[in-house]
Amino acid sequence: MHDDRELIEARLRRVLDERIRPAIYPESVPLEVSVWNAPDEPVPVAEGLAATPEPIEVGRLWGAPWGTSWFTVSGTVPAEWAGRTVEAILDLGFDENKPGFQCEGLVYRPDGTPVKGLNPRNQWVRVGSPVEGGEEVRLHIEAASNPVILDYHPFLPTNMGEKETAGTDPLYLLTRMDLAVFDETVWQLVMDLEVLGELMHELPADGARRWELLRALGRALDAVDLQDVGGTAAAARAELAGVLSTPAVPSAHRISAVGHAHIDSAWLWPLRETVRKVARTTSNMTALLEDEPEFIFAMSQAQQWAWVKEHRPEVWAKVTKAVATGRFVPAGGMWVESDTNMPGSEAMARQFVHGKRFFIDEFGVDNEEVWLPDTFGFAAGLPQIIKAAGSKRLLTQKISWSQTNTFPHHTFLWEGIDGTRIFTHFPPVDTYNCSMQGRELAHAARNFKDKGVARHSLAPTGWGDGGGGTTREMVAKAARVRDLEGSPAVTWETPAEFFAKAEAEYRNPPVWTGELYLELHRATLTSQAKTKQGNRHSEALLREAELWAATAAVRAGAAYPYAELDRLWKTVLLHQFHDILPGSSIAWVHREARRTYEVVAGELNAIIDAAQRALAGDPSGGTLVFNGAPHARHGVPAGGATRPALPRATDARAREGGGYVLEDGAVRVEIDGRGLVVSAYDLTAGRETVAPGRAANLLQIHPDFPNKWDAWDVDEFYRNTVTDLTEADEVGLEDGTVVVRRSFGASSVTQRLTLSEGRLEIGTEVDWHETEKFLKLAFPFDVHADRYASESQYGHSYRATHTNTSWEAAKFEACNHRFVHVAEPGWGVAVVNDSTYGHDVTRTVEDGGTVTTLRVSLLRAPRFPDPETDQGVHVFRHALVPGAEIGDAVREGWSINQPERRVPGDAEVEPLVAVDDDAVVVTAVKLADDESGDVIVRFHESRGGRARATLRAGFPVAEVVTTDLLERPTGEPRRPEEALSLALKPFELVTLRLKRA
C-alpha cells in the first residue's frame, strides 16, 4: 500500500481547524452588552451588580491595566432553538495560549449566584439543555483586565507590574458576546479526532496500531460532509467507534489523573488578584464536578481556601458542598505552597500546623500528602517536618526542570538529615498543567524511570499558574483513554488513592538521601533582598513574641495574644509562597510585602515589649538584658533576663603599613589600608583564618544577565567576569570600629567592622543602583575541606567544595540559613548572617596549600519581572567566627538573629524551660494553640550527633506528653520528675506539651 500518512495527517489538521471545530456552534445571535468600570480597586459583588452600566459594542477596547469591569449581557433564546442545547459564548478578548495570564472573568446570575469562571480556554456558559425557546438570559461578568507580563517575547522589562506605572490605556478587545447553539455530537467528534490524532502521532510509524488509527481517521473524514458537518458528525463518529473501543494492553502504564489548578498565590499579579483567581477557578471546578460524575479535583494551599471563605461566601457554599462528596479534595496540608529552602525551622513547621489545622477544622480532613509541584528545590530537613506533622507522602514536579542532571527516579523514598524517609513521587508527565494531550500521556509512559517494578504515575490535570483548572475537554479526553490500546490507561483518582496504589506496588523503592536540589532558579536565594530580610526578621520576632508572651502568661498572669499571633504567623507564612519569598514576583507584590513586614514587625515588637514590661519589675531599678536566643550569653540564660556580665574589652590600634588591628584576647584581626581583612588570627589555636596572600571581606561584582528567567536564574558563566572592589574612598576608626567607605558604578557601600567576643562583626550598608549585576562578599579561608556545612531546618547539611561530578558542579549557588561552616579536622571557621541565603563555596590549590573560599550573595539587579529590583539602600549583618566548631556556628548564628533586648527593670526572669546541653536547641516556647494554658516546647539536636540532656521547667508541671507539630499526643503522658532526661539522635526533632500544675 502507498504511504499516504502525511497526506491524511495534514487533511485531519485542516478539516478540524476550518470545518469541524467551527461547527460546534452552528448558529448564534448577539447579546446586548453594557459595562461599568470600577473606579479603582475591585468592589464587592453586590456593588458591582448594583452599578449602572453603559452600552458597549463588540469590537471595542476595554480594561485599563489591573482594572475591573462589570459587564452585563442580556438576550432572548430564539424560539426556533427549542429542544437544543444553548450556551453563551463570552470572549473578553482572550488569547487561547495564555490561560491564567491575561484577562479573566467570573460570571454571576442577577441574584449574585456565581456560575463559573471565564478564561481563554473556558469561554462558555450553559444556558439550557434543552431550551424551550424564548428564555430571557441575563448574566453579569466581573472581568479583570490583568496585563500580560510574560508575553510571547518573555523576560522583557515592563512597567506593567506596578499599578502606578502601568498606565491607563485599555488592553483588551471585546471579541464575542453571543448566544449559540451547542452541537454536542460535533463536539464529541472533535474529541474523538483529537484523541486519536494525538495518539497516532506518538505511536511508532512502523507499528500496526498507528496505521489502524490512520485508516479509521481517513474513513471518518470521508464520512463528514463539509457543508453539513452537524448532519454527518454521527456517521463520522461511527467510523471511529471500533478503534476507540480497543482496550489497552495489560502492561500499559497507569496514570491517576487529578484535577488541578496550580494557582500562584502571587506572581505576575498581586495578592488581591489571587483572591479572585481562586474564586473563578473554584466556581469552574464545582460546576464541572456537577456535570462529570467521574471527575476528581484537588486544591492545595489552605490560605486560598480561607480567601474563598472570607471573600466569596457564595462560592464557599458550593465548595463545601463539593468537598462533602469526596470529589473536591483538600490537598497538601500547608498554608501555602511555600518555598522550602529559605523558611526557617519553625516557619516550615507552622506551614503544616496552620495548613493541616484549617482542613481538619473546616472539613475533618487530615490528609497525608504534601503537594508542592512548583517549589524550587527541597531542603534536606523537610522529611522529618513532614513526618512530625502527621504526613508521609510528597508530590512535586519542578525537579524535572533541572538543567544539568536528570533525576534517576520518579517514585522513591526521600531521606532527610535525621534519617526520616518520605514516600515521594515526581509525575513523569513533567508538567503540573497536564491537558490530557496525547504527547503528554505518551511522554509520561516513556519517561517513567521505574518501569519493570512500578507502573503507576500521577498527572495533575488542568490549566494552572494563573488558575483556570480542568476543562470539559480534558475530562472528555480522559474518558477516551481510560482503556485504549496504545495509550496509558487514565483514571480520575484522589492523591490518596494514587499514593496507596503506588506504595502497594512498589514495596522497596530506591532511596535518595539529602536535599532535592533544583539545578535552576538559583538566584531566587538572592533576588529582592528586602523581602528576604523581612521574612528572616519576622521569623525571629515571632519566636521572641511567643517566648516572652508565654513567659509573661505563666510568670505574671498576662493575657496570651493567641489571635494576634495566629494572624501574624499566617501573614508571614503567606509571604513565604514560592514566588514571593524567592523574589520572582512583580513590583506590586514586593512593594506590598515590604509594607506588610513593617506592620508585622511593629505588632510583634509591641507584643514583646508588653510581655517584657510585665516581667521586668520596677523600671527604676536598673536595666535587665532579655536573651531570646536558645543559648546563654554574657551570663544571661537562654529565655531569661538578668544583668549581664561585661564583655571582653577589644583593643583597636593602627596597623603598620596602613589600616588597623583589632584584638580581644581570642582573635587578632588585621584590616589593611584598603579596608580588607588580611588576617584573622585565632590566638587560642595559634591558627590563621585568611589564606596567605588573600583578603577577606572582599566585595566582588559580576555581570548578571542569564539566558532567561531573570529574577530566578543566575547562569554559571557569570563567574567568568569579576571585578574586585578593592579601592576605598575612606578607611577610618570610630569608637573601636573600623569604618570603610567605597563607591563603584552608580552605587556606594559603607562597612563597619567590629571585633567582639572572638567574632568579627561586619555591617554592610549598600546604596545599590546597578543594573544586571551580582554583588558578593568573599572570604578565602586557609582551610583544606572537601565539604562544608550550611544550616537548614532543624539542623544542617553538607555539600562538596569540589566538582568531581556534574551533580556537585551544578550546585554553584546554594542556600544556607544562619551559618556556613568550613572545617578541617581540629579547626574550623564560620560565617553567620542575619538575613542572607545565597552563597557559593569553591576551593583552589595555591603554592601547595588549599584555599576554600566562601562567598556570600548580597544583591542582584534583574529587570524582569520587576525592572527596579533591589534599587536603594540595604543593610546586612555578618560575622566571621575563627576557630568555630559546628556548635559555635549554631550558637553564633542564633546570636546574630536574636539580639539581646535591654529593658528597664529590677526583676530577674527565670527561663520557662532550660536545657543543660547547648547541642539541644529550643526553637519554640509557647502556649498551646488550644488555649488550655499548657506550655509547648520544641527542640532538636543541632550538631548531627547524639545528645543527652536534661530539661527543667521553671514552673510546676502536672504532666508531660510528646506531641506532633499540631500539638496532638504521640506518646503516653508522663508524670514529670524535677528534671526530664532527654536522649536525642542526630538532628532529632521533639515537641513536648507541659501541662501546668
N, C-alpha and C positions, 0 to 999 in steps of 0.2 A: 504494500500500500504506500502511496506517496506521502511524504512528510508535509502535512498541511497544518502543523501545530501552531506556528506563528500566525498564520492567516486566521485561524479560529480564535486565538487569544486576542488578536487585535480587533476582530469583529465583536467579541464579547465586551471589550472595553468601550468601544464607541456606542454600541447599541444600549448598554447600560447608562452611559452618561447622557446620551442625546435623546433617547426614546423611552426607556423603561422607567428610570428614576423620575423624570418629569411627569410620567403618567400616574404616579402615586396620588397626585391631587389633580384630577382631570377637569374639575370645574371649580370656579371661585368667584366670589363677589367681594368688593372692597368694604371695609368697615369705616365708619366715621371715627376720626381721631381728634382728640384735643389734649392739651398738655398744660401742666402747671409746674414751673421751675421753682424748687425750694430756694430761698434766698441765700442760704449759707450751708450749714451742716444738715445732715438728714433729720427729718422731723418724725414724730410718732405717726403710726399708721393712721390713727383717727384724724389727725391734722391733714395728712396727705389726701385722704379720701374726701374730706370736707372742703378742700380748697376749690376755688373756681378756675377751671381750666379754660384755655383759649384754643380755638381750632388750629390744627397744623396738618399739612398735607404730606403724604408720602413723597419722598424726594427732597424734603427739607433737611437742613442740618440742625442738629440739636446737641445739647450737652456740653457745657464747659467742663474743663478738667476737674475731676473729683466732685462734680455736681450731682444733684439728684433731680430727676424729672418724673413727675407723676402723670402718666398717660392714661386717658380714658378712651376705651374703644367700645363702639356700640354698633349694632346692626340687627337685621332680621334674617332668619334662615328661610331661603326661598321655599315656597310651598311644594315645588316640583321635586325637592330633595327628600321628600318624605320616605322613610324606610331606609335611608342611607346613613352612613357614619359621617359626621361633620366635625371638623376641627378648625380652630382659629390658628392662623399662621402669623406669628408676630416676630418680624425680623427688624430688630432695632438698628441694623447696620452691621451685622455680625460678619466676622472673618472666621470661617469654619476651622481654620488652623490654630485658633487662639482661644479655645475654651478655658475660661477662668482667668484670662489675661487681658480682657478688654471690657466693653460694656456688658452689663448683666441686668436681669430684672426679676422681680418676684410678683406674680400675678395674684390678685385678690378678687373675690366677689364683692359686690356692693356692701355686704354686711361685714366686711373685714375678714372673712374667712380666707386663709391662704389656699391657693390652688396648686401651684407648682412654680419652680424657677425657670427662667429663660437664660439660655447661653448659646454660643454658636453651634453646638451640636444638639440643641434641645429647644426648638423654636415653636413647638405646637402645644395647644391646649385643647383637650377633648371637650366638645360642646354637647354631643349626644350620639348614642349608638344603640338603636337607630333614632333618628329625629322624626317628629311628626310633621314638621314643616310649619313655618310661621312663628317659631320661638323667637322671643326677643333676647338678644345677647348683650350683656354689658359687663365689661371687665376693667379692672384698674391694674396698672403696671407701675410698681416702684422701680424706676430704672436708674442705674448708677452709671455715669459716664466716666468710668475709670480710664485713665490714659494707658496706652500700651507702652510699657517701659522696656521690655525685652522684645525688640522688633525683629524684622527679618534680617537686618544687619545688626546683630546683637552687640552689646557692650559699648555702644557709642554713648558718650556723656550726654546727659539730658537734664534739663531743669524741671521736668515733669514730676519728679519725685518729691516735690515740696509744693504744697498748695499755694504759697505766696509767690512762687516763681513760675508756676505752670501756665499762667496766662488765663484768658477768658474766652478765647475763640472756640466755637463748638467743634466737636471732634467727630461726630457720627452722622451718617446719612440714613434717615428713616427709610427703610427699604421696602418692606411689605407689611401690610396690615389687612388681612383678608379672612373671610370665612371660606372654607374649602371642603369639598367632598374628599374623604379619605377612602381610597380603594385598597382595602386590606389584601385582596388577592394579589394585586400588583406588588404591594409592599412585601408580601411573603415571597413572591417570585424574586424580588431583588435580594432578599436574604438568602434564598436558595442559591442564586447565581453567585453572590459574593462569597459565600462559604465554600462552594465547590471550586470557584475560580481561584480563590486564595489557597485552598488546599492543593489544588492541582499544581500550582507553581512551586510548592515545597516538596513535591514527590520526585523521585529520580526520573529523568527523561526516558530511561530505558526500561522503566517498570510498567507492568500491565495496568496497575491501578490508575496511573496518570492518564494513559490513553483511554481507559474506560470513562474517566471523567470528561476528557476532551470530547469524545464522541457523544456523550449524553448532553453536554453543553451545546454542541453543534445542533443536535436534534431539537433542543429546547428553543434555540434561536430561530430555527426553521419554522417552529410552530407559532412564533409571535408574528402577528400582523402589525407592522409598524404603524399602520394607520388606525389600528383598533387594538391597542395594547391591552386595555381592560377586558375586552371581549375575548381575547385569546390567551390571557395570562394563565388561566386554569389548565388549558391544554399544554402550555409550556411547562408548567409545574409537573404535570403528569409524566412528561418525558424524563424528569429528574428524580421521580419517586424511587426508582429502583436503586440508583447509586447512593441515594441518601439513606436507604434502609439497610445497606450492607454493614454488618456490625464490625466493631474494632477487633483486631486480633487480641488473643488473651494476654500477650506480653505488652500491650500498649501502655505507654506512660499514663499515669493517672493525675489529673490536675483538679485540685479543690479550688474552685472559683469563689472568691469572697468579694461581694460588692463593696466598693471602696471609693472614697473621695478624699484623697490626701489634701487637706486644706492647711496651708501655711498660716499660722496664727498671726503673722505679719511677714511681709517680704517686699513685694513690689506694690504694696498697698498698706495703709495704716491699720492699726488695731481696730478702729471703729468700722472699717470696711469688712474686716473678717467676721465681725458680728453678723453682718448682713449676708456675707457669703455662706455662712453656716446655716442661716435661716433658709436661704434659697435652696441649698443642697438638701437639707433635711426635708423640706417640703417636697422636692422632687422624689426623694427616696421613699417617703411614706406613701406617696401616690403610686410609685412603681410596685411597692410591696402589695398594695391592694389589687393591682392588675395582674401580677405574676406570682402565682402561688408557690413556685419553687425557689424564688429569688431570696437570697440572704444578703443583708447589708451590715457591715461592721463600721463603727466610728470610734476613733480614739480621742484622747485629749479631753479630760473632764472639764477643763476650762471652757471648751467650746460648747459642751452640753450645758454648762452653767450659764453661758451667754444666752442660749436659746431660752432657758427657763426664765431668766431675768428680763430679757428684752423682747421676746416674741412668745408670750404665753399661748397665743392661738396656735403657733407651730408646736410648742412644747406639748400641748394636749395630744396632737397627732403622734408625736414621738413616743410619749409614754404608752400610748395605746399600742403602738407597733412593737415596743420593747416587750410588752406583756405577752405577745405572741411567740417570742423567742427568735424572731427573724430580723429584728433591728438590734444589733448586738453591741453593747458597750465593750470596747477593746482597749488593751494596752495598760490600763491601771496606772497611768501617770497624769499629772495635772496638765502638762503639755508634752508634745514630742520634743523634749529638750535636747540641747547639745549634751553630750555625756563626757566630753574631755575636760571642760573648764569648770562646771559646777563643783563646789566643794563637797566634802563628805556629807555634812548634814543636809545641804540643799538637795543633793542627789537622793538622799533618803526621803526627804519631805516630798519630792516629786511623787513618790509612790504612796506616802502616807495620805496626802491630800487627794490624789487621783483615785486610789482604791476606796478611800472612805466615801468619796462622793458617790461612786457607783453602788457601794454597799448601802448607804443611807437612802438613796433615791430608788433603787431597784432591787436591793437584796442580791446583787450580782458581785461576786468576788472572783474575777477571772484570774487565771494563772498564766496568761500570755502577755508578754511585753511586746508592744507593737511600735517599732521605730524604723520605718522603711527608709527615711531620708536623712538620718543623722550622720554627721561627718566623721565617723570612726567612733570606737568604743574603748574607754579606759579599762585597764585590767582590773580595777577594783569593783567593777559593776556586778559581776556574777554573785558575790555574796550579798550585795544590796538587794538584788532581785530575790534571792532566797529568803533574806531576812524580812522581806515584805510579804512573804507568803506566795510568791510566784515561782515558776520553774521553767518557763519557756521563753524564747526570744525569737522575734522575726525582724529581719532587716533586709534592705535591698542595696544600700548605697555602696557597699564594698565592691560591687560589680563594676563601679566606675573607676577603680584603681587603674592608673596609667601604666604601671611597670609590670607588676606580677599578678597573675591570675590566681585567685584564691582556690585551693585544691578541693574544697568540699562545698556541698550545698546543704547537707544535713550533718550535724556533728555535735559534739559536746564541747562547750567553751569553758575552759578552766581559768579561774581568776587567781589573784595573788595569794589567796588563802587556801587554795585547793578546791573551792566550790566549783561544781560543774553544772552548767545550764544547757539543756537541750535547745539547740539553735538551728534555725532554717534560713537560708538565703534563697528566695524564689529564683529558679533558673530562667524564668521568663525575662529577668533583667529589667524589669520596669515595675513601678508601683502604680502605673497608669495603663494597665493592660486593657485593650479594647476588643479582645477576642478575635483579632485578625489571625488568619492562618499562619502568617510568618511568625507571629509572637508564639503561638502554640507549638509550632514546629521547632522554633528556637529553644523553647523550654525543654522539649523532649531530647533534642540533640545535645543541649548544653549541660544537662543534668549529670553531675560528676559522680553520682553514687549508683550508677547503673549496675545491675547484677546483684546488688544487695538491698536496694530500695527502689521504689518506682512511684512514690507519691511526691508531688510538689504543690505549692500554693501559688495562685495568681491573684493579686489584688486588682480588681476589675472595675474601672471607672475613671472618668476624667478627674484629674487632681491638680495639685499645686494651688491653683486658684479655685478649686472646687468644681462642682457640677455633678460628679458621681456617675453611676451606671446609667446607661440608656436602654430603651426598649430594644434597640438594635443589638446591643451586646447580649441581652438576655435571649433574643431570638437565635443569635449565632451559637450561644452556648447550648441551647436545646438541640440544635442540629449536630453538634459534635459530642453529644453525651455518649454516643456509642456508634462511631462512624469509622469505617475502615480507612486507614491511612493517617488518621488524626489521633492525638492524645484524647483520652476519654475525660470529659469535663463534667463535674458535678458541683452544684452550689452547696457549700458547706460553711459552717461557722469555723473560726480559727481553732476552737477547742476540738471540733470533730476532726479537722485536718491533723492536728498535733497528736491526737490519740491514735490515728491510723499510722502516722509516721513513726511514732515511738514503738508501736506494736510490731511493725515490720522490720525495724532496724534496731535490734536489741543491743548491738555492740558497735555503735558508731565511732568514728575516729575522734581524736581529741585535739583541739587547738589550745595551746597554753599562751597566756599573755594577752596584751592588747590586740584589738582588731583595728589595725592602723589603716586609715584610708589614704592611699597614695594619690591624693588630690586635695584641693581646698585647704592646703596647709596654712595659708595666710589668714584664715579665719581665726587663728590664735592671736592675731595682732591688730587687724583692722578695727577701727572705731574704738580707740583706746579708752575714751571716757565711758563708753558702755561697759567695757570690761572692768574698769575701775569701780564704777557704780555697783556692779554685781559683787565684786570681792568685798568692798566696804560694807555693803548691805548684809552680806552673809555674816561678817564679823559682828556687826551691830545686832543682828537678830540673835546670835548666840549670846552676846552680852545681855541683851534685854531679857531673854528667858532666864539666864543665870541670876541676875540681880533681882528681877521681879519675883522669882521663886524664893530666893533668899529672904527678901523683904516680906513675902507672904508667910513664910514659916517663922522667921525671927520676930517680925514686928506686926504680924496680922494684917499687913497691907493687902488691898484687893489685887488679885492677879488679873492682868488685862487679856483674858482669853480671846475675846472677839477681835481686839485690835491686833494681837499677834497673828491670829489666824488670817486676817485680811492682809496684813503686811507680808506674811510668808507667801501667800498666793500671788501677790503683786510681784514679788521678786522671782518666784518660780515662773510666772508668765514670761518675764523678760529673759529667762534662760532658754526660750524657744530657739530652735536651731537656725533661725535666720536673724534673730535679734542679738543675743549674746555673741555669736560669731561675727557680727559686723557686716552682714551681707544684705541688709535691707536699705530701702530708700531713705533719703534725708529726713523725711517726716517722722519715720519710726524712731530714728536715733535722737532727733531733737526732743520728741516726747519722752524717750527713755531717760535722757539727761534730767529733764524736769521731774520725772517721776522719782528717780533716785534721790534727788534733792529733798523732795517731800518725805520719802521713806526715811531718809537719814534724820530729818527733823523730828519726825514722830518717834523713831526709835531712841534717839538721844533724850527726848523728853521722858520716855518710859524709864530709861536707865537713870537719868537724873533724879526722878521722883523716888525710885527704889533706893538709890544710894543715900539720898537725904533721909529717908525713913530709917536707914540703918546706921547713919554716921553719928547720931547723937548731937551733942551741943556744938553748933558751928563755931562758937567762940573758943573752943577747947584745943585748937590746933589744926593740923592738916593730916588727913589719912590718905594713903595710897591704896586704891582698889586695883586688884590684879585679876583681870578677866581671863588671862591665859591659863592653860592647863598645867603649868609648871611654876614652882616658886621662883621668885626673882627679887633681888635686893632685900631679902628677908621677909617678903610678903608672900604668904601661902597662896597657892592656886585657888581661885574662887573666894578669896578672903580680902580683908583690909586691915592695915596696921600702919605704924610709922616705919618708913623704910630705913634700911642701912644706907650709909653713904657710899656712893660708887667709888671705885678706884680712881685716883687722880691721873690725868693724862698730861704728859709734858709735850709742849709744842715749841719747836725751835727751827732756826734757819738751817738749811742744808748746804753743805759745801758744794759749790758749782751751780747753785740756784735751786729754788724750791724750798721745801720744808720737811722736817722729820717729826712724826707723831709717835709717842711711845707711852705705854701704860703699864709696863712691867710684864705683860703677857705677849704683846706683839709690838714690833717696831716697824713703822710704815714710812717709806721714803717716797715723796712726791716731787718730781723734778720741775724745772722751770717751765715745762710745757703743760703742767698740771696733770701729768700721767704718773701712775703708780709704778715705780721701777723696782720696788722691794716691799714685801710684806713678810717680815721675818718672825717666825714663831720662836719666841725666846725660850719657851719651856722645852720644846722638842729640838731646838737648835737647827731649824729647818726653814729654808726659803720657799716661799709660795710662788713667786713670779718666775717664769722661765728666764734663763740667762739671756741678756741682750734684748729682752722683750719688755713691753709695758702693758699694764692692766689699766682698767678704767679708760680704755681707748674707744672713743666713738668712731664708728665706721658707717659710711653711707654708700649705698649701691643704687644703680638704676633698677627700676622695678616695673617692667611692662610685660606681664605674662601674655601667653598666646591667646588666652581667653579667660573669662570669669575673673575680672579684675579684682574685685574686693575679696574673692575667695582664694585665688591662686597666687603662689609665688613659684616660678619655674626655676629649676636648678641652675640655669645659665646666668641667673642674677649674680652669682658669685664670681663670674669671670671678670667683672669690673668692680673695683672697690677704691674708695678714697678714705684714707685715714685722716681724721680731723685732729691734727697734732698742733696746729697753730693756736696759741692762746692770745686773746686780747688783754687778759689780766690774770695773774695768779697772786693771791694775797692771803694774809692770815687775819681772821676776825674772831676774837674771843676763843682761840684754840681750834677754830675750824678753818680749813684751807678752802678758799673760795676761788673757783676757776670760771672765767667767762670766755666764751668763744662765739664767733659768728661764722656762718657758712651759707652760701647761696642767699636766699631771702630770709634765713632763719637765724636764731641765736639760741645759746644754751648757757645756763648758769648751773654749776655743780658746787655742792657743799660737802666736803669730806671731813668726817669727824671720827676719831678713834675712841671707843668706849667699851670697856669690859671685854677686851680681846677681839672686837669686831670693828671693821671699818665701815661706817655708815656713809652711804653715798646718796645724797639727794640731788636729783636731776630735774631741772625746770627747763623745758624746751618751748620756745615760741616758734611754732612749726608752720612754715609757709612754702613747703616744697610740693612738687607735683611728680607723681610716679617715681618716688624714691623710697628706699627702705633704710631705716636707721637702726644700727645695732650697737651694743655696748659689750666690748670684748675683754676677756680675762684669760690670758695664756698662762697655764699652770705648769710648773716643773713637777709633773706627776706622770708616772707611767701607768696608764689604766686602759684596759681593753673594754671596760664598760663603765657606765655611770648610773646613778640613781636619780630619779625625779619623782617628786611627790605626786600621788594620785589620791583618789578617795580611799580613806581608811588604810593608808599605807603608801608604799612606793613601788615602782617597777624599774627594771634595768633595761638599758639599751646599749648597743655596742658603740664604741668610739671608732671602730674600723668599718670598712666597707667590703668585707670578704665576699658577700653575696649581694645579689640585686635587692633582696629584701632589706638588708641593712643600708645599702646605698640610697634606697628610696626614702628613708626616714631622715632626710636632710633638714627637716624642720619639725619640731615635736613639741609636746605640751608638758608643762610642769605646773604644779600649784605653788606652794610657798617656797620650795627649795629645789636646787640641783646640787648633788653631792658627787665629787670626784675623788677617788682614793686609790692608793696602793697599799699593800699590807703594812700596817703600823701607822699610817698617817693619811689624812685627807683634808679636803677643803670644801666649803660650802658657799654658795651664793644664794641669799634669800631675798625675797621681794614682797611688796605689799599689794601688787596689782597687775603684774605682767604674767604671761603664759607661754608665748612662743620663745623658742631658743634653738640653738644648734650646738653640737659638740663635735669637734674634729680633733685628729691628732696627726702630728708630723714628727719626723726624726731630724734633729739638727745637731751636728757635731757629736753624734753618738748618743745624744740624750733625747728623750721623748718629751714633746710639748703637747699637752692636752688643753685645747682652747674651748672655753665656754663663751658663747655669745648670746646675750640677752636681746630679744627683739623688742624695740621700743615703739616705733611708729612707721606707718606706711602712708601713702598718699594716692590710692587708686581713684579713678574718676567715674567709675560705674559700680553700683547704681547711684551713689552719692558723689557728685563732682567736687564737693567741698570736704571730703573725708578728712577728719583729724586736723583741719586747719585751726590754728590757735594755740593757746598755752596749755601745756600738760606738765604735771608734776609726778615724778616716780621716786620711789624709795627702794634702795637695795642695800645689802650689807655683805661684805666679804668676811668670811669667818675662817682664818687659817687654823690648821690643826684640828678641824672638826671631824668627829666621828659621826655616824649616821644619827645617833641620838642627839648630838649637838645641833645637827641640821634641822631635826624635827623641832627642838626647843626654840632655836633662833627664828625659825620660820613662823612659829606661833607668836613669838615675842614681837616681831615687826608688824604683824597683822592685828594684834590685840594690845595696843598701847595702854600703859597704866593711866589711871584717872586720879587726879588729886581733888579731894573733896574736903571742905571744912568739917571738922568733927572730932570727937574725943572717944568714940566707942569702937574699939577694935571688933572686927567682924570675923567670926569663925566660919570656915567653909561649911556649906551644907554637906558636902561629901569630900573625902580626902583619900587619895591613893598613895601608897608609900613607895611606888616604883615609877620613875619617870618614863619607863618604856610603855606604860599603860597610860594612854591619853584619853582624858574625858572630853568628849566632843559636845555633849549636851547635858545640861542640868535644867529641868523644867518641871512644872506641874503637869499632871496627866491631862490629856485633852478631854477626858470625860468629866472634868471639873469635880472630881472626887477629892481633890487635895493631895492625892498621892504624889510622891516625887519620882520622876523618871530620870534615870541616869544611863547615859550611853557612853561606851568606851571601847577602845580597841588596842591591841598590841601594835606598836608603831614601828618597830625596828626589824621585823622579819624574823624574829627568834621566839623562843619560849619565854614566858614571863610568869613569875609567881609574885603575887602582890596581895596586899590587904586593903580592903575598902572599909572606911569608917564613916558612919553617918553622924553628922553634928546635931541630931535631933532624935527623939525616941521613935523607934521603928517597931511596929507590931508584926510585920510580915514582909518577906521578900519573895518576889517571883520573877523569873525570867520571862521576857515577852518578845514578840516580834516588833517590827518598826511601828506597827499600828497599835502597839501597847496592849496586844492580846496575849494572854498567858500561853507560853510554850512549854512550861515545866510546872512542877508541883510547888505550891507555896512552902516556904521555909520559915521557921522561927529564927529570927536573927540572933547571932551572938553579938558581943560587943564589937567585934570586927569580923568582916566577911572575907574569907580566904578566896583568892582568885587564882586559877591556873589557866593561862591562855596559850593557845597555839599561835604560830606565826600569823600576824595580821588578823587574828580572830576578832570579830565584832560581837559585842554583847549589849543587850538592853535589859535593865532591871527596873522593876516597879517596887518602890519602897513605900509600904502602907504606913502612914503616920499613926503612932500610938495615941 
